[in-house]
Structure formats: structure tokens, C-alpha cells
Amino acid sequence: MSEIIRDNIFKVRLPLPFKLDHVNCYAIKGQDGWSIVDAGLNYGPSRKVWSEFMDRQGFGAGDITGIFVTHYHPDHYGAAGWLQRLSGSPVYMSPVDAALTEKIWKNSFQNIEIFSRMYLENGVPAGLISEMLDNIVDMRQRVTPHPDITTLSGEEEVRLGDRYFQVVGTPGHTDGHVCFYNKENGILLSGDHLLPDISSNISLWPHSHPNPLDNFLTSLAENHRLKVSLALPAHGECFTNVEQRLAELKEHHRERLNMMKRIASRGATAYRVCLEVFGNGLSSHEMRFALTETMAHLAYLEKRGELRVSWENTVYEYSI
Ligand SMILES: [Zn+2]
């Protein structure tokens, strides 16, 4: 479940109970101890992998000196509190995503009402809404205990093992997503910002920036300035063709924007556009992400004046 990527950098593959069945966390060994990047979900199977990894490498939780979380999503943040309790180590996050942990994971009852209204107003059938909401409740159990968070300024270098990494703000996948960049070796710990096989989910949420896709495309454009020879992503294999991947992702969103604009031009709710793009074979968990991804693209088009949105009795409808 773990492999060595470079001297003292280990990829620790943790299971996830979803269609996307794993998350890669990274453990970096240094003279003073171990740095961890992302923690996995807090549930039995991933705690087991962490324990086995520590046993095999011959260290204990007390040897962890820092836990760095790329963003607030449950598969990255979930076990950070558990690891902090074991190790006493600081947990570092961007201030934006630290604030989102409060809004998303700690205000559950308000969120259920907010999400329920959002789904309804975007055309999701009532029967499906309750399934989608059940999913959110389940997830909250896998992100506790919450850690005490030390916020990163976003400008600093942090020491992971014995290497220094620049904190690189990459808003888009979440508003406060960060990557960690080691210039000397050209290594980018890319979290969910850059993935080798799938595009990062870019979602419009009630708590998120109103145009997350614009943020994401800006982050991709800025990434060209980094000289990356090896990207260490949170899902999939490590990869070297970073420039090519940046171009592919830009093209993917351009195509998807065109497709959604074409569908919405006939007049459609976000849910209708989502079904046409993603099909109707999605689980309720997958539907949550597909719908908010669709909404992020529609919001981008609307803010550019390429679509307009109107309130039609009980739902928002997009049209040209
Ligand atoms: Zn994520």
C-alpha cells in the first residue's frame, strides 16, 4: 500500500469507500521526524494502513512533526484530527479551507437545509434529494475528531522532511486548495488540483466562491511558471508530463463549456444539463459532484454573458 517515490518520500495509498477507491497521502522522512501530506478518511481501513505503514517504516505517531492538508475535503482532511491526537503534531491548512471546515463539517443542520434548497432550485427531483443529503450526513462521521488547525499564509516555504516546499495557492477545486512545490527537485505535491487520469471536480457550492471554474483555469495558467518534473497527485499515479496535463485540462473544460452551453441554450435547469452530460446512471454520491460541477460551468458561462439565468416559478433555468 506504499511505495517510495524519491529519497525519503513515500506514497501511502489509503482506501476509500467510493467509486474513486483510493487517496494518495505522502509521508516524507527527515532528520527530525516525518511530515505527512493529507490524511485520508477517518475510518477503520485507512487507520489500519497508516498503522501498518508506521510499523513497517519503524516509527511511531510521536515522530510525526507536521500534518499538511491540501484542502478541506473529507478524503484529505478526515483523519487529520485522529493523527493529531496520536502525534500531538500541528495540522496546517490554508485559512480559507480552515474556515470551510467550520462551515461544511461543523454546521451540519444548517447545511442540510441550504443544500436541500440548492438542489430543489436547480431542478433535482425531491426523491433524489433525500438520498444526496443522507450522503453528507454519513461523511461527517468520517471527518471527526476535528484537529486544531495552524493556518498557512500561502507565501511561506514549509519544511517537509529535509526538503523545503513553497506553498502554492491553487484555488478552484476548493477555494483554499494548496499545492507544495520543491523547486530544487521540481517536485509538486499537487493534491486534487492536478490529477493524471481524471479532471479535478470543480464545484459551485453555496459556501464557495461564485466562480470556482474561473479560479481553477487561472490557477492552471499560473502553474506554467513552475518547473515541475514530477507531480505527486492525491489520486492515481505520479506523473511527469505536467505541461501536457495542464493543456489537456484546459481543453477538457473548454469542450465541456461548449457542450453545456449548447444544451442550456434550449432552456434547461442545471439538473437537466447534468443528466445530458453525465447520463443518469450515477449514484447519489456521484450525482452530488456531477450537479455542482455542472453548476460551476453554467455559472462561468453566465458570468461571461454567454448564458443567462432566470427564476422560473420554483427553479433556476439557463438559456441563451
Ligand atoms: Zn478534493
Residues whose N, C-alpha, C, O or C-beta is under 5 A from the ligand:
A	BS01	ZN	H73 D192
